[in-house]
Amino acid sequence: MPAKVGAVKVISIGSSSIFNIGDVYSMNPVSTAKTYAGGGSFNTGDGIRINLTNSNLYVNDKDINDQNI
């Protein structure tokens, strides 16, 4: 079904975003990410105390391609 669209102002579009005006059947943004984190990395909240003495993170990623797009 056709649509009438007025003025459009795009401030920013991310690297794996989709911008569409009008009819569309399917939209599939694609992105991948790999995150390495040591102890106490993703803590959120108020009044958190973390004591990590001698904490080390060693990463040995033998396979180069994890999530091929």
Secondary structure as GFF3:
##gff-version 3
##sequence-region A 1 69
###
